[in-house]
Amino acid sequence: MTTENEAVAEVVAAVERTQRAKDAEGFLALFHPEALWTTAHGKVLIGLDAIAEFTRAVLPAAQWDGEVSYEVVHTRFLRPDVAAVKVRQVYHSAEGDTEGSPLYVMTRAEDGRWLLTACQNTEVRVGG
């Protein structure tokens, strides 16, 4: 049986897989229908329709040389069905690594799946 920590970590791993593959539909399947998403550059997207419109326009056309990795840094269960997950996101490229610091608040659906519900990504600036 999968622990709740493992189930939450699998969602983060799925974010990594879908980002690497530029798989907009796979990425969107990870969201709660009423999710809130704030990008690293401050764009606020409310609801799955807005997140989908943005993702379908941006993700398939994303240009990067290298790989992206996502690592769960800390998980705090606020309730049995709500988890706050701090993630370290690193884009590895020939020009050097850049980092993001997402916070994903996930909720467990009635069917047991963990879904991204309220998420904020922050660009980590070196020396800034």
Salt bridges, closest charged atoms under 4 A:
GLU4 OE1 - ARG108 NH1 3.06
GLU10 OE2 - ARG17 NH2 2.64
GLU16 OE2 - ARG20 NE 3.69
GLU25 OE2 - ARG56 NE 2.73
GLU67 OE1 - ARG20 NH1 3.31
ASP81 OD1 - ARG79 NE 3.03
ASP97 OD1 - HIS92 ND1 3.29
GLU99 OE2 - ARG88 NE 3.08
ASP111 OD2 - ARG113 NE 2.85
GLU123 OE1 - HIS41 ND1 3.79
